[in-house]
Amino acid sequence: MVSHISKTFRSGRGQVNAVVDVSLKVPTGCFAAVMGKSGSGKSTLLNCIGGLEIPERGEILCFGTPINRLTAGALSHFQRHHLGFVFQRGNLLSYLTVAENIGLPLTLNGIVGAARTKRIETLLAEIDLETAAKALPHELSGGETQRVSVARAIAHHPKLLLADEPTANLDTTSGAQIAQLMRNMGREHGSTIIMATHDRDLIDSVDVVITIKDGQVQGENQR
């Protein structure tokens, strides 16, 4: 639950009000899209929800935890155990193989050995990239990179999956496949998903559309 949060930045052009008194509640297990034009504040809102940015005002409750009030160490622990992130360009580690990238959050959460290997194999099968386990990120297409990014984000069974413009660099077909993959994997693992996007072709994939403009929520529509 997000309650009356605001986030501002200072730049050479003065103060930018990225998020302005935003309140919203996304039901557990829901796939929600935060939609708006570039610069509308949707990415900043997602970053605040995930603890990547701290709002100046308001409160963010993630499954009962006020994450904007946690210490740096407690926030890192919460993120590592309960959150998954999918970024616009995948953000895979270039020096790790596909399997190693997917396995990274498992290692960070102390899941090793046979359990880690089995989980990676299962996820590779789910994203249809079993033959790419030993490939490096630069050997992947854009769509494949995002599929690996989704698998990595969901690997440790996070309660909340945050996706910031995950289809922005993909064609329409690949973008729709990524959105459907997130929906399917989220349902399978019981994750709540919040995706920032400006792509209206993805509306059919989500349960709730939250429209944001100039840092303010304009409306919420159930699908």
Secondary structure, DSSP 8 states (H G I E B T S, - for coil): -EEEEEEEEEETTEEEEEEEEEEE---TT-EEEEE--TTSSHHHHHHHHTTSS--SEEEEEETTEEGGGS-HHHHHHHHHHHEEEE-TT----TTS-HHHHHHHHHHHTT--HHHHHHHHHHHHHHTT-GGGTT--GGGS-HHHHHHHHHHHHHTT--SEEEEESTTTTS-HHHHHHHHHHHHHHHHHHT-EEEEEE--GGGGGG-SEEEEEETTEEEEEEE-
